[in-house]
């Protein structure tokens, strides 16, 4: 192989390596991504396998519970848990009942003034 062909091959290899390195650098997530709240969490499958439930975080940071129909490939229901409580977990107790665990702090000195948490509508499926 003559010197000009060798130089052309080395130049092409160098260009390709630089392009590959740039692509790999673009795939690396930023430091902020490691500290960000996951967009979806607490994914739970209904015992009969027909529905999924999960927690999403909206752009403003509030949680939304999504009930997804696996067969229809569509969200069946979306609702916001009461804002008075801190979202803790989801669990199916049976094929009809989705349990949402919330917690809240209560000042016992003002307990008689506090309104109870509102009911979350039942999910039937």
Protein Blocks (a to p, Z undefined) as FASTA:
>chain_A
ZZklmmmmmmmmmmmmmmmmmmmmmmpccfklmmpccfbghiacdfklpaccdddddfko
pacdddddfklopafbdcdddfkbccfbdcdfblmbccddddddddfklmmmpccddddd
dddZZ
